[in-house]
Amino acid sequence: MFRTEVLLDSYDTAYRESFTDDASVVEAKGYPLFFCRGNRLNIKITTKDDLLLARCLFGREIIDPDLSFDSLIK
């Protein structure tokens, strides 16, 4: 999550092939990045496999917040 003014300032940076997401653009502009631990089940869906995983996870009636991703793929 970025402040609007940081994103707008960063988007003025000339395009680079190394840019993969907002964070890479913000970092290239010189802003520091900070990370925090999140829930491993809060997945980003970018591929068909991600969508399949989401359907498996959220098709369950009860989702255990302590469930690990590794236990799902065994």
N, C-alpha and C positions, 0 to 999 in steps of 0.2 A: 504494500500500500504506500503510495507516494502522495505528497501534497501537490495540488494542482500546479502551483507556480514552479515547483521543481521539475515536474514532467514537461511543462511548456518550455521552460528554459533548456531542458535537455534535448527536446525535439529539434532545437535549432542546430544541433550537432550534425555535421555532414555524415551521410550514411556510410557505414562500414559493414563489410560482409560478416564481421564477427558479432554484429548485433543479433541477439536471439530473442530478446524480450525487453520490456520496459527497464528492468533492472540493469541490463547490460548498457543501455543508452544512458541511464542516470549515472552509472559508475564511470563511464567514459567521460562524462562531463565533469567529473571530479567530486561528485557528492558521495559521502560515505554510505555504505549499506549496512543495515543492522538486521540480524536474523533472530527469530524466536522459534521455540519448539512448538509444533502444532500436533494435531491429531493425524496419525498416519492414514486414517480412513477418509480424510478430507483430500480427495484425489483430484487432479486436473485431468480432464478428459480431452485428449488430443489425438488418440488413435482408436481404431476399431477394438483393439485389445482392452484399452482403458474403458470403453463403453461396455464391453462384455463384463469386465470386473465390476463396474458400477451396477450393472443389472443384477449380478450375483449378490453383491453386498446389500443393495437396497431392496431386493426382492424378498428379503427375509422379514419376518414379522417383528423380530427383536434383533437389534444390532448391539452387540456387546462392545462398549467403548474400549475395553481392554484387549479386544481381538487383534491379533497381529496379522499383517499382510502375509508374512511367511507361512502362517498356519493355513491360509486359504489356498496356497498354491501347491501344497504337498499332496 
